[in-house]
Amino acid sequence: MEVTGLSVVRCCFDLADLAHSSCVIPGGASGDSRSRHFADQLESWRDNVRVPLHYLEAEVSAAAASSLTLTPAMGAS
């Protein structure tokens, strides 16, 4: 089956406790088709299953598989 259109993201925010929020992105966590995270949430989206949406800094750090720090070049404005 060829998918020609779909929702971009499904989110459920618990405003009383943001730590229990969740979402799913059918295109995955990367827009780069060469990435292993491209379309990695498509099955979850199809099955209407959401993944945790980490909000608190400690939870983000604990759940992160890696991190990237960007530093501007000298003289950049």
C-alpha positions, 0 to 999 in steps of 0.5 A: 500500500502506498501512503500519499497523505497522513497526519504529521503528528499525534500528541496527547498533553496532560496539562496537569502532569506534562511528564505523562504526555505522549506523541507519535510522528509517522515520519519518525524522529528524523527528516533525513531518509538516510537516518535509521530514525526516518519513519521509525515511528510509522508502525506506532502511528499506524497502530495508534500507539504513542511514545513518551514525550519527555518534557522535564530536563532530567527525563530528557537527559535520562532517555537520550540515546546521544546528544549533540552540542552545537557551538557557533564559529568564531565571528559568527553573529 
